């Protein structure tokens, strides 16, 4: 299981629950020290530095995950950058950073090799494009 935004909040809670359930977990976040402080150490836990808007870091994190655990079965793309002000009151740099984290920050999920690998390991997991096609076809009936 690969979880972004794992240093605090919902991401950290998901990591804790996954570890408690016996899963191997990659906890990714911008500050590895914060992940260490919040989650501690475990043989089933790999902590990686990751700013999801940095494609090189994303690729390095995926390589580290596959080297340690052999595959990525689940991706929880939880990373985000919140704005604590109205959009029009925020500086351009902050708005761009939030948008980048939400849109361009999908570098890990966009790595089709790992998406295909997840589907090979768990073929019963419905693919989003198939689910959308079924929904569209159902509306036509």
C-alpha positions, 0 to 999 in steps of 0.5 A: 500500500502506497500512501501519499500525504502520510505525515499527518491527518487522514494520511497518517491515520490510514497508515496506522490502520493499514499497519495494524491490519498487517499490511506493508506500507509506503508512507510518503510525505514532504517531511520524512522526519514528521512521518518518523515522529508520527508513525515510528519505525516498523519493518512493514513501513517504508518512509519516503520523501515525496512532494507529489508535484515533483515527478522525479521524487515520485518516480524515485519513491515508486522505485524504492517501494517496489525494491522493498516490497516487490509491488504496489497493490494499492495507492492512496493518493491523499496528498494535498496543499490546503488554502486557508483563505479565499482564492481571491485573497491568496497569492498566485504562488499559493494558488498554483501550489494547491492546484499543482498538488491536486492535479499535476500531483498525480504522477504516481497514479499516472505511472501506467506500469504500476496501474497495470501491475495492480490490475494484474495482481488484483483483477477483481478490482474494477478499473475506473474506465470500465466502471464509467463505461458501464455507467454510461451504457446503463444510462442508455437503457 
